[in-house]
């Protein structure tokens, strides 16, 4: 296993059931556990440099909870994950019967005086966090 190059911004998401979240994030969406602390119900995930920390909300130790937790968690946020190819993730989700929040689409975005075209889709994780997988066209 190669050494992890940690991203400079890594969201830490509280989840209801760490095992269920890992089945989704790793089993369906292609992330891997870079390291974990099972005794803390915590896992640090990586997918080609896209990184996220998952922590079970009811786990042991301290949790930084600023308000009442109600599903769906993460209202008003979606996490864009750049991928080389959306198809393997779409196939895994379809085989698992996992619904999409937004079907695959091609979209043109203005950036830095130009434009980029991406193929993207959005899926909700078990706690309601939105993941937008985006592939350059």
ROTIKE-746898 format. One record per residue (C-alpha): x, y, z; residue number from 1. Coordinates in steps of 0.02 Angstrom, whole numbers. Last residue first. Layout:
east->X	north->Y	up->Z	num->NUM
...
//
This chain:
east->-776	north->743	up->-1046	num->137
east->-714	north->763	up->-867	num->136
east->-797	north->644	up->-743	num->135
east->-895	north->704	up->-591	num->134
east->-966	north->603	up->-446	num->133
east->-1083	north->710	up->-343	num->132
east->-1101	north->636	up->-168	num->131
east->-1250	north->695	up->-64	num->130
east->-1255	north->655	up->122	num->129
east->-1420	north->572	up->167	num->128
east->-1363	north->457	up->307	num->127
east->-1353	north->298	up->201	num->126
east->-1261	north->393	up->62	num->125
east->-1358	north->493	up->-66	num->124
east->-1310	north->484	up->-250	num->123
east->-1276	north->620	up->-378	num->122
east->-1225	north->602	up->-560	num->121
east->-1096	north->684	up->-672	num->120
east->-1025	north->692	up->-847	num->119
east->-924	north->849	up->-861	num->118
east->-898	north->985	up->-990	num->117
east->-781	north->1127	up->-949	num->116
east->-795	north->1309	up->-999	num->115
east->-682	north->1459	up->-1015	num->114
east->-649	north->1624	up->-926	num->113
east->-591	north->1538	up->-767	num->112
east->-734	north->1413	up->-762	num->111
east->-904	north->1410	up->-845	num->110
east->-990	north->1241	up->-821	num->109
east->-1059	north->1127	up->-956	num->108
east->-1162	north->978	up->-899	num->107
east->-1178	north->801	up->-960	num->106
east->-1300	north->698	up->-858	num->105
east->-1308	north->540	up->-755	num->104
east->-1468	north->528	up->-652	num->103
east->-1483	north->638	up->-498	num->102
east->-1528	north->565	up->-327	num->101
east->-1483	north->391	up->-385	num->100
east->-1561	north->238	up->-306	num->99
east->-1456	north->91	up->-241	num->98
east->-1516	north->-76	up->-312	num->97
east->-1347	north->-153	up->-269	num->96
east->-1316	north->-195	up->-453	num->95
east->-1364	north->-17	up->-500	num->94
east->-1245	north->58	up->-372	num->93
east->-1101	north->-52	up->-429	num->92
east->-1135	north->-10	up->-612	num->91
east->-1145	north->176	up->-578	num->90
east->-980	north->167	up->-483	num->89
east->-894	north->74	up->-625	num->88
east->-970	north->195	up->-753	num->87
east->-917	north->362	up->-679	num->86
east->-742	north->357	up->-755	num->85
east->-586	north->457	up->-711	num->84
east->-664	north->521	up->-551	num->83
east->-682	north->693	up->-472	num->82
east->-783	north->686	up->-311	num->81
east->-900	north->833	up->-280	num->80
east->-972	north->833	up->-104	num->79
east->-1146	north->902	up->-87	num->78
east->-1206	north->1019	up->49	num->77
east->-1371	north->1099	up->94	num->76
east->-1427	north->967	up->218	num->75
east->-1280	north->867	up->281	num->74
east->-1378	north->736	up->377	num->73
east->-1544	north->675	up->308	num->72
east->-1583	north->628	up->438	num->71
east->-1593	north->719	up->603	num->70
east->-1450	north->767	up->717	num->69
east->-1496	north->903	up->842	num->68
east->-1365	north->1040	up->851	num->67
east->-1181	north->1078	up->865	num->66
east->-1118	north->901	up->882	num->65
east->-931	north->889	up->904	num->64
east->-913	north->710	up->964	num->63
east->-806	north->655	up->1110	num->62
east->-770	north->476	up->1156	num->61
east->-874	north->323	up->1113	num->60
east->-986	north->307	up->961	num->59
east->-1163	north->375	up->944	num->58
east->-1119	north->485	up->795	num->57
east->-1016	north->352	up->707	num->56
east->-867	north->440	up->629	num->55
east->-825	north->448	up->445	num->54
east->-674	north->544	up->380	num->53
east->-666	north->596	up->198	num->52
east->-534	north->599	up->63	num->51
east->-528	north->624	up->-123	num->50
east->-345	north->589	up->-166	num->49
east->-374	north->436	up->-277	num->48
east->-517	north->375	up->-167	num->47
east->-472	north->391	up->17	num->46
east->-563	north->351	up->178	num->45
east->-520	north->386	up->361	num->44
east->-624	north->276	up->476	num->43
east->-694	north->302	up->652	num->42
east->-799	north->197	up->773	num->41
east->-678	north->250	up->914	num->40
east->-626	north->70	up->954	num->39
east->-623	north->36	up->767	num->38
east->-489	north->168	up->738	num->37
east->-465	north->170	up->550	num->36
east->-336	north->195	up->415	num->35
east->-333	north->224	up->228	num->34
east->-499	north->134	up->212	num->33
east->-535	north->126	up->28	num->32
east->-659	north->224	up->-78	num->31
east->-735	north->141	up->-232	num->30
east->-915	north->203	up->-223	num->29
east->-1007	north->39	up->-196	num->28
east->-907	north->-64	up->-71	num->27
east->-803	north->78	up->0	num->26
east->-927	north->220	up->25	num->25
east->-1084	north->112	up->35	num->24
east->-1020	north->-37	up->136	num->23
east->-920	north->86	up->242	num->22
east->-1078	north->185	up->281	num->21
east->-1170	north->28	up->335	num->20
east->-1026	north->-20	up->451	num->19
east->-1015	north->157	up->522	num->18
east->-1200	north->164	up->569	num->17
east->-1279	north->334	up->603	num->16
east->-1144	north->439	up->523	num->15
east->-1052	north->597	up->575	num->14
east->-949	north->664	up->433	num->13
east->-772	north->729	up->446	num->12
east->-728	north->836	up->296	num->11
east->-547	north->835	up->238	num->10
east->-462	north->994	up->180	num->9
east->-273	north->993	up->151	num->8
east->-278	north->818	up->77	num->7
east->-167	north->686	up->156	num->6
east->-43	north->595	up->46	num->5
east->-63	north->417	up->104	num->4
east->90	north->308	up->83	num->3
east->68	north->171	up->-46	num->2
east->0	north->0	up->0	num->1
//
